[in-house]
Amino acid sequence: MSDKIFVETVRATPTFKKRFEFVERKGLGHPDTICDLVMNKVSIELSKLYLKETGIIQHHNMDKTMLVAGQTENKFGGGKILKPMKLVMGDRATTSIDGRQLPIGDFAITTAKSWFEKNLRYVKDEHIEYQLELGKSSGQLRSIFKSPKSFASNDTSVLVGYAPYTETESVVLGMEQYINSKKFKAEFPASGEDVKVMGFRNGDCLDLTVAIAFVDSFVDSQNDYFKKKRQMLDAITEFGKKKTPLKVHAAINCLDDERKGIDGVYLTVLGTSADNADSGEVGRGNKANRVISPSRPAGAEAIAGKNPVSHIGKIYNAMSFKIADEVHKNVLGFDEVFVWMYNVIGMPVNDPKAVVVQPITKNNSEITTSQTNQINEIVSSNLEKMDEFCKKLLSEQIEIA
């Protein structure tokens, strides 16, 4: 395997030392994140169903899904739903084994309903319609799963991960998690789960632009909206200043306009913009490390909904970040590490065609033989434990969005 592991010194300024940096986080109730998390859950539960019914995970990809926004009438004190959201669940799955049909469609809908019930406080069954566009997997792709001891990749792709988190990434991720925490929701019940945080760092100054969908049943009037908004902003700013030594400036719901009445405030009925204003799709949200960082390299594959045993778009997406993190933590002398993983359809998942590790060394020095050997050991160890890693994806021990 060592002949497929390549180590290359990258002479560059690490991201955290650059003057400018952009980082985004789409929160739990953002339409794109909803699609990612729902379909990833569908894939996980479907994998468990296949294991129960057939003894192995069968071919499926559940990563072509769209949440179509509904329509509402917002009112201070509580609006109403005029048209429900629609979740169009698509792509391919193994629908029968040895002539025996499996209830894949009904199972997918039941799993999605359970996710909404557990994660979005105000979204009920009647608020979502479901449209199934699930086709039967091709015979060629299904054949990969007849030899579970050596799964072959069902795609040709390259994925990339990096480490460590920058201060900006940590703050942006932490800010969304704080706003969607039980503590924040208890203090500010008007805050919905649809939260988006955009961070722009200019030197040691961090500008945070936050969007929070307000739940209109908790807002009595325009004055009450702006009062609650100021209180939330104070709490968010205080959190940011405690979280980081960077100089934090925060703003909430920047489109608001007090001159426009109810049309000048960000209200929702259900706590997500998907109830009226914004649709979502799998793959448009957070990357495998749960943020969106345009300043860093990114692969083109969505991680959510792909099967966890043969689709490298899922496996390598997550593993590349894991390897990068381990290299950065265990090999001294690196400011930043990038890991690229590449394979070809039909080749064993645990034997990539290439793994390219690109460290940015401190002071742009050359990588030593000792450092190269340590990198090779870390990469090889992770590839040898591929089955264990895939099981962690299946058991949701690895967060993907």
C-alpha distance (Angstrom), angle and dihedral (degrees) to the residues before:
residue distance angle dihedral
M1 . . .
S2 3.82 . .
D3 3.82 89.7 .
K4 3.82 87.9 64.8
I5 3.80 95.9 50.0
F6 3.77 113.1 87.5
V7 3.79 126.3 -171.7
E8 3.78 119.8 -162.5
T9 3.79 129.3 177.7
V10 3.78 111.8 -128.6
R11 3.78 114.4 -153.1
A12 3.78 103.1 -153.4
T13 3.77 144.1 111.2
P14 3.82 109.6 -87.4
T15 3.78 114.5 -118.6
F16 3.80 95.7 -110.9
K17 3.82 90.8 55.9
K18 3.79 95.0 50.8
R19 3.78 117.4 100.5
F20 3.81 95.7 -126.6
E21 3.79 131.1 44.4
F22 3.81 134.7 166.3
V23 3.81 124.6 -159.5
E24 3.80 130.9 171.7
R25 3.79 133.6 -170.2
K26 3.80 124.1 -169.0
G27 3.79 108.9 -156.0
L28 3.77 135.0 -136.4
G29 3.81 96.8 -80.6
H30 3.81 98.3 40.9
P31 3.83 109.0 119.2
D32 3.82 92.8 -122.2
T33 3.81 92.8 48.8
I34 3.80 90.7 46.8
C35 3.81 89.4 56.7
D36 3.81 92.3 47.6
L37 3.79 95.7 47.7
V38 3.80 96.7 41.2
M39 3.79 94.5 49.7
N40 3.77 93.3 42.8
K41 3.80 87.8 54.3
V42 3.80 90.1 48.3
S43 3.82 90.2 52.7
I44 3.80 92.2 48.2
E45 3.79 94.5 48.7
L46 3.80 91.4 42.7
S47 3.81 89.2 53.2
K48 3.79 89.3 53.3
L49 3.81 90.1 49.3
Y50 3.80 90.9 52.2
L51 3.82 90.4 49.2
K52 3.79 90.7 51.3
E53 3.79 96.0 45.1
T54 3.81 101.6 35.5
G55 3.80 108.2 14.5
I56 3.83 94.2 -116.6
I57 3.80 137.9 58.6
Q58 3.80 109.2 -96.5
H59 3.78 127.8 -146.5
H60 3.79 116.0 -76.5
N61 3.79 139.5 141.4
M62 3.80 117.5 -166.5
D63 3.79 98.8 176.2
K64 3.80 103.7 109.0
T65 3.77 101.9 83.1
M66 3.79 136.1 133.7
L67 3.78 132.6 -165.3
V68 3.80 108.4 -148.4
A69 3.79 112.8 -151.5
G70 3.79 118.5 -116.5
Q71 3.78 128.7 -146.1
T72 3.79 129.9 -103.8
E73 3.76 142.6 177.8
N74 3.78 107.3 -135.2
K75 3.78 121.1 -151.4
F76 3.78 134.2 170.0
G77 3.78 105.0 -102.3
G78 3.80 93.3 25.6
G79 3.80 137.3 -29.5
K80 3.79 131.5 -156.1
I81 3.77 141.3 -116.2
L82 3.80 114.1 -107.8
K83 3.78 97.2 175.7
P84 3.82 127.2 12.0
M85 3.78 125.0 -124.2
K86 3.80 117.1 -102.2
L87 3.80 124.4 -139.8
V88 3.80 110.3 -156.7
M89 3.80 104.8 -161.0
G90 3.78 113.4 -162.9
D91 3.78 154.2 164.0
R92 3.81 130.1 60.0
A93 3.80 140.1 -37.3
T94 3.80 140.4 164.2
T95 3.79 101.3 -98.3
S96 3.80 101.4 178.6
I97 3.80 139.5 28.8
D98 3.80 120.3 -157.0
G99 3.78 90.4 -18.6
R100 3.80 93.6 -48.8
Q101 3.79 113.9 123.5
L102 3.81 118.9 -134.3
P103 3.85 119.2 -150.3
I104 3.80 93.3 -122.4
G105 3.81 97.6 150.8
D106 3.80 96.6 49.5
F107 3.80 89.5 43.8
A108 3.81 92.2 53.1
I109 3.81 92.3 50.7
T110 3.81 93.3 47.3
T111 3.81 90.7 50.4
A112 3.80 92.3 48.8
K113 3.81 91.8 49.6
S114 3.79 90.1 51.6
W115 3.81 91.3 51.6
F116 3.82 92.8 52.7
E117 3.80 91.3 47.5
K118 3.80 92.7 52.5
N119 3.81 99.5 41.1
L120 3.82 112.3 30.6
R121 3.80 113.5 55.1
Y122 3.79 99.3 -155.1
V123 3.81 103.5 32.8
K124 3.82 110.7 102.7
D125 3.81 132.8 -179.6
E126 3.78 92.9 -93.5
H127 3.81 91.8 56.7
I128 3.82 95.2 66.7
E129 3.78 134.2 55.3
Y130 3.80 120.6 -163.3
Q131 3.78 127.8 -140.6
L132 3.81 116.9 -172.7
E133 3.79 119.3 -149.5
L134 3.80 97.7 165.7
G135 3.78 115.5 146.2
K136 3.79 130.4 -169.1
S137 3.81 116.7 -89.4
S138 3.80 115.7 -110.6
G139 3.80 117.8 -99.3
Q140 3.81 91.2 -120.7
L141 3.81 92.8 56.0
R142 3.81 92.6 42.7
S143 3.79 89.3 54.7
I144 3.81 90.0 65.7
F145 3.80 88.8 69.4
K146 3.79 95.9 57.1
S147 3.82 89.7 82.8
P148 3.81 104.5 48.9
K149 3.82 92.7 172.1
S150 3.80 91.6 69.2
F151 3.79 111.7 23.4
A152 3.78 114.6 -165.8
S153 3.77 122.4 -140.8
N154 3.79 111.9 -96.7
D155 3.80 92.7 -154.9
T156 3.79 143.4 36.1
S157 3.76 109.0 -124.2
V158 3.79 147.9 131.8
L159 3.80 123.2 -133.5
V160 3.77 131.2 -173.8
G161 3.79 136.8 -157.7
Y162 3.78 134.3 178.3
A163 3.78 144.0 -166.7
P164 2.92 152.4 -107.4
Y165 3.79 115.2 26.1
T166 3.77 110.6 -117.5
E167 3.78 120.0 -128.4
T168 3.80 88.9 -105.3
E169 3.81 92.9 53.3
S170 3.80 91.6 48.7
V171 3.80 92.8 50.1
V172 3.82 94.6 46.6
L173 3.82 92.6 48.5
G174 3.81 92.2 43.7
M175 3.80 92.1 48.6
E176 3.81 93.8 56.0
Q177 3.78 91.4 45.4
Y178 3.81 89.9 50.8
I179 3.82 93.2 50.2
N180 3.81 90.3 49.2
S181 3.80 93.8 44.4
K182 3.81 122.7 115.3
K183 3.80 89.1 -117.0
F184 3.81 93.7 56.4
K185 3.82 93.3 43.1
A186 3.80 90.6 50.8
E187 3.79 91.1 51.8
F188 3.82 94.9 39.5
P189 3.83 109.1 27.6
A190 3.81 89.4 168.5
S191 3.81 89.3 71.3
G192 3.79 112.7 96.5
E193 3.80 126.9 -151.1
D194 3.80 92.5 -106.9
V195 3.79 99.7 98.2
K196 3.79 128.5 156.3
V197 3.79 124.4 -175.2
M198 3.80 123.0 -167.6
G199 3.77 118.7 -171.9
F200 3.80 126.4 -163.3
R201 3.78 116.2 -175.7
N202 3.79 119.0 -163.3
G203 3.78 106.1 -178.5
D204 3.80 106.2 -55.2
C205 3.82 94.3 -17.6
L206 3.81 118.2 96.6
D207 3.80 119.6 -162.6
L208 3.82 112.4 -162.5
T209 3.79 119.7 -165.2
V210 3.79 110.5 -169.0
A211 3.80 129.9 -169.9
I212 3.80 116.8 -162.4
A213 3.80 122.0 179.3
F214 3.81 107.0 -135.6
V215 3.81 118.2 -144.2
D216 3.80 104.8 -127.4
S217 3.82 95.6 -147.7
F218 3.83 87.6 68.5
V219 3.81 94.5 49.6
D220 3.80 116.8 80.2
S221 3.80 100.0 -175.5
Q222 3.77 145.7 -17.5
N223 3.80 90.3 -85.7
D224 3.80 90.2 50.1
Y225 3.82 90.3 51.3
F226 3.79 93.7 54.5
K227 3.81 91.7 43.2
K228 3.81 91.3 54.1
K229 3.79 90.1 43.7
R230 3.81 91.3 55.5
Q231 3.80 90.9 48.4
M232 3.81 91.5 50.6
L233 3.79 90.9 47.6
D234 3.80 91.1 53.0
A235 3.81 91.0 51.5
I236 3.81 92.8 45.9
T237 3.79 92.8 48.3
E238 3.80 91.5 49.1
F239 3.80 90.7 49.7
G240 3.80 91.5 49.6
K241 3.79 93.6 50.6
K242 3.82 91.2 50.5
K243 3.81 92.1 45.7
T244 3.80 99.0 54.9
P245 3.80 143.6 19.9
L246 3.80 88.3 -133.5
K247 3.79 116.9 107.5
V248 3.80 102.5 -103.0
H249 3.79 127.2 -153.7
A250 3.80 116.6 177.0
A251 3.81 135.6 -171.4
I252 3.83 131.6 -176.7
N253 3.83 130.2 -148.0
C254 3.78 97.2 -10.4
L255 3.82 95.2 -169.3
D256 3.82 91.8 66.0
D257 3.81 115.9 120.6
E258 3.81 121.0 -176.0
R259 3.81 90.5 -155.7
K260 3.82 93.8 64.7
G261 3.80 101.3 60.7
I262 3.79 115.4 -148.3
D263 3.82 90.3 -8.2
G264 3.79 89.2 60.9
V265 3.81 97.5 61.2
Y266 3.81 134.7 69.5
L267 3.80 103.5 -113.8
T268 3.79 129.6 160.8
V269 3.78 132.7 175.4
L270 3.81 96.3 -140.8
G271 3.80 104.1 30.3
T272 3.81 94.1 -104.2
S273 3.79 129.8 88.2
A274 3.81 87.1 -134.8
D275 3.80 88.6 80.4
N276 3.80 89.3 72.5
A277 3.80 120.2 -21.3
D278 3.79 113.8 41.6
S279 3.80 138.5 35.2
G280 3.80 125.1 -154.0
E281 3.79 142.1 -148.0
V282 3.79 137.9 -164.3
G283 3.81 111.6 -98.0
R284 3.81 98.9 24.4
G285 3.78 94.8 93.4
N286 3.77 138.1 60.6
K287 3.78 121.7 -14.3
A288 3.80 125.6 -122.8
N289 3.83 91.5 -76.5
R290 3.83 89.9 53.5
V291 3.80 98.7 -109.7
I292 3.80 136.1 78.7
S293 3.81 112.7 -125.2
P294 3.82 114.1 178.2
S295 3.81 88.3 -177.0
R296 3.81 90.1 67.7
P297 3.84 133.0 58.3
A298 3.81 117.9 -89.4
G299 3.79 135.3 -170.2
A300 3.79 122.1 -127.9
E301 3.83 97.7 -124.5
A302 3.79 125.6 100.3
I303 3.79 109.4 -132.4
A304 3.81 99.1 -157.8
G305 3.81 120.8 93.6
K306 3.80 98.2 8.9
N307 3.79 116.0 126.3
P308 3.83 114.0 -95.2
V309 3.81 100.4 -133.7
S310 3.80 109.1 48.2
H311 3.80 109.2 14.1
I312 3.78 108.9 92.3
G313 3.81 88.2 -169.4
K314 3.79 84.9 75.7
I315 3.81 103.1 28.1
Y316 3.81 99.9 44.1
N317 3.80 91.3 38.6
A318 3.79 89.7 63.4
M319 3.81 98.8 31.0
S320 3.82 94.6 53.2
F321 3.81 89.2 61.1
K322 3.81 90.8 46.6
I323 3.80 93.0 51.8
A324 3.80 92.2 45.6
D325 3.80 90.2 51.7
E326 3.81 92.9 49.1
V327 3.81 92.7 47.9
H328 3.79 91.9 49.4
K329 3.81 93.4 47.6
N330 3.80 98.1 42.4
V331 3.79 105.9 33.7
L332 3.79 112.3 66.9
G333 3.78 122.4 -137.6
F334 3.81 103.9 42.3
D335 3.80 126.4 118.6
E336 3.80 94.7 -174.0
V337 3.81 136.6 0.9
F338 3.81 131.2 -154.8
V339 3.82 121.7 -167.1
W340 3.81 122.9 -165.9
M341 3.82 120.7 -167.9
Y342 3.79 120.8 -167.3
N343 3.77 133.2 -180.0
V344 3.79 141.7 160.7
I345 3.78 127.9 -125.3
G346 3.80 111.5 -91.5
M347 3.81 94.7 25.0
P348 3.84 120.0 114.8
V349 3.79 112.1 -86.7
N350 3.81 91.5 -136.2
D351 3.81 92.0 52.8
P352 3.83 107.5 58.5
K353 3.77 119.4 -166.8
A354 3.81 88.2 -126.2
V355 3.79 140.7 0.3
V356 3.80 111.2 -168.3
V357 3.80 117.1 -167.0
Q358 3.80 115.2 -166.4
P359 3.80 115.0 -175.1
I360 3.77 123.9 -174.5
T361 3.78 101.5 -141.0
K362 3.77 124.3 -146.0
N363 3.81 108.8 -94.0
N364 3.82 88.7 5.3
S365 3.80 91.6 -86.0
E366 3.80 123.1 162.4
I367 3.81 119.0 -88.4
T368 3.79 110.8 -106.1
T369 3.79 127.2 -132.4
S370 3.80 88.8 -112.4
Q371 3.82 91.8 54.5
T372 3.81 90.9 47.6
N373 3.80 91.5 51.2
Q374 3.81 91.5 50.0
I375 3.82 90.7 50.3
N376 3.81 90.9 50.4
E377 3.80 90.7 51.4
I378 3.82 93.0 49.9
V379 3.81 93.6 48.2
S380 3.80 93.6 45.0
S381 3.80 92.2 48.2
N382 3.80 91.7 52.8
L383 3.79 92.7 48.9
E384 3.80 91.2 49.2
K385 3.80 89.2 53.6
M386 3.81 94.8 47.2
D387 3.81 93.2 122.0
E388 3.80 90.7 53.4
F389 3.80 90.3 48.9
C390 3.81 92.1 50.8
K391 3.80 89.5 51.7
K392 3.80 88.8 55.4
L393 3.80 89.6 53.2
L394 3.79 88.6 50.8
S395 3.82 93.4 48.6
E396 3.83 91.8 47.8
Q397 3.80 93.2 -118.3
I398 3.81 87.4 132.2
E399 3.82 115.4 62.3
I400 3.77 112.5 -141.2
A401 3.82 106.6 -177.1
